[in-house]
Amino acid sequence: MGVDVPVAPLPERVRPRPLPELHGHGPHLRPRDPASRADAEAWLRGLTDPATS
């Protein structure tokens, strides 16, 4: 601790790839339909998905 050690450069295969250019207007979302079973199921999937918790 307290000693500055030079860091070796990352090899070319480990460097992150550049992000692709985005074109267009993105996703088109429709308003939520409170009476729609599909909308309720999609909301519940998003709520219970362990990857987003």
Secondary structure as GFF3:
##gff-version 3
##sequence-region A 1 53
A	DSSP	alpha_helix	37	48	.	.	.	ID=ss1
A	DSSP	three_ten_helix	50	52	.	.	.	ID=ss2
###
